[in-house]
């Protein structure tokens, strides 16, 4: 991975940690992900006329990516409903780079150096350690485990599809902007069917924070999809999950939250993985 891609993905990870840190919107989690989807689409639409439009072969990939991103959000909501966030989110995110690496090697013909594989393993191990040692609900079982692993499956699937789809589209911009519009349409349709019109006025009190979080979220994944076209998808996916390292640093030094010994150990493993990726 070249230096400029490495730095860009680390910046995307910082943005990802940033929007997760400021997204205390006073809304339930379902409303929060709905608001973020709407904000991202609202930011994307004015930019679309100024970017290259995807060719016809890319549109099925865009539609499939939008569906997978929406599925990821809906499964993540259910994972949060059945387990602590500190367990569900790391398990969902930490498993995904391992899945992407295996699929890339087995089906996409990507060859990884031993150091690259060690870097992916260290980053994923650090994240998964948070899932095993975090939370107050004990070991995850039943629906909690099902939805967390299902979320990981969605994450790995949309990561691979976004990486291949952006290459077919000839670039990240048109692909990612149309994808977030499609994602928002699916989310709006789902919540309109489940919650009715009342789902949308409830979002208004949080719109200012929602804009900031949505902009950081869109920027983070836009950079990541661009990086998918520049470097092996699995390495970019693993490096982007270093956002959990930055989230721990923000929690400790900006929000002045207590960070446990296990969380610092996890952060250390992730930092080692990031360093190995550049050796």
Secondary structure as GFF3:
##gff-version 3
##sequence-region A 1 279
A	DSSP	alpha_helix	3	22	.	.	.	ID=ss1
A	DSSP	alpha_helix	29	48	.	.	.	ID=ss2
A	DSSP	three_ten_helix	56	58	.	.	.	ID=ss3
A	DSSP	alpha_helix	59	82	.	.	.	ID=ss4
A	DSSP	alpha_helix	85	107	.	.	.	ID=ss5
A	DSSP	alpha_helix	114	133	.	.	.	ID=ss6
A	DSSP	alpha_helix	142	169	.	.	.	ID=ss7
A	DSSP	alpha_helix	172	195	.	.	.	ID=ss8
A	DSSP	alpha_helix	198	201	.	.	.	ID=ss9
A	DSSP	three_ten_helix	204	206	.	.	.	ID=ss10
A	DSSP	alpha_helix	207	228	.	.	.	ID=ss11
A	DSSP	alpha_helix	233	240	.	.	.	ID=ss12
A	DSSP	alpha_helix	243	253	.	.	.	ID=ss13
A	DSSP	alpha_helix	261	276	.	.	.	ID=ss14
###
